[in-house]
Amino acid sequence: MDDLRLAYLRDQVRVVRVRERTVEGVREFVLTVDHGAREASRVTVNGFDADFSVQDSVTVVADAPRQVLATSLSSLDFEVHSTVFTGGYAVRLDLEVGIYSTAVSGIQKLVQEVLLDLLSTPGSDAFDLDRGGGILGKLGMLTSGPRAAGDIVGAILLGVRSTAESIKRRQRSAVGSGTIPSEERLASLEIGTANVQVEADSLSVTIRVVNEAGQSAMIPLVA
């Protein structure tokens, strides 16, 4: 069952080696990655988009963006993003709405449903007043103190549980619920990892989504 895609999980592929070369006056970087080169959708150098070509399953060649032409190799940072989500080295979450939004299905659709539910405020949906994990509101009411880190994780856990209950209830009661593919039906939702540093105002949490087909995806939440 397709729906409009609003949330994108992009796999960041690990770059294991970089060498530099000049071809016909053009500065190029030969990037060796640990997987997924053929599915590469974007390459950045110090945050700037680079034109690139795929050489084989583990090699990408990128032209130096004009903004870094004079920057030494040791001062450059490279990122390769894949169109295929594997939940591997690192994952970036983007929320995008626009006329070019594409269809989404399978576990990506389930991930999107989890995100929209988790961030929604309970009572904001006139057709389903119980919908919403309300995680943003819960975090906004917390204060600093010796128990702040535990309180933050507890608030996220409460939001995750509320979201899981809400989605499962909706999927059970939906008209034609028997036709919802197993890839789009929620089996479990839980916190994978949590790193809260109150003094540094830093929060990094991953939420693990498992569908009834046995597939899983990790949702990163960073603040």
Order of alpha helices (4+ residues) and beta strands (2+ residues): beta-beta-beta-beta-beta-beta-beta-beta-beta-beta-beta-alpha-alpha-alpha-beta-beta-beta
